[in-house]
């Protein structure tokens, strides 16, 4: 039996970019008890910088909003 071959044209990824679209944006929320959430994930204030850095490395154009309860201390808001 003879073997045959067929030509297959596979789609290409432009510039080797990410396969997933960047999220529209994320939200950091500071509650009056100093609880911080990022994208609904509870974090400590100390964990937040690393999480944001990881997100930025994956999605350089990611926009992040910051919201804080009205009765949060100025120091907590400044720290975040």
ABEGO torsion letter per residue (X at the ends): XBBBBBBBBBBBBBGGBBABBBBAEBBBBBBAAGBBBBGGBBBBAAAAAAAAAAAAAABAABBBBBBBBAABBAAAAAAX
